[in-house]
């Protein structure tokens, strides 16, 4: 196995390029053996900030959150587990909570920075 086999998971966490391509590559990586990649609230805040600024399309945020949530090899840091898990659940199921908007992104940034 190549040492960079987890780059796809990290790329997805950071939403480095086209979301569909990232999800496909991360799914392949997720099926392989290897160490987990850790997601923390700072990484989530960075993605949210990029959605707020318009660099990323916040309409795709629920697809991103759902993909992250489904990866076995993406783990959430112990300190952040409750808040990040709640974020992933709410944002990946906007039909149960509320539609994703810039205001929703701003509220989550505020919660993560002060929570």
Secondary structure as UniProt FT lines:
FT   TURN            3..6
FT   HELIX           7..14
FT   HELIX           19..30
FT   STRAND          37..39
FT   HELIX           41..53
FT   HELIX           58..60
FT   HELIX           61..70
FT   TURN            72..73
FT   STRAND          74..76
FT   HELIX           78..80
FT   HELIX           81..92
FT   TURN            93..96
FT   HELIX           102..114
//
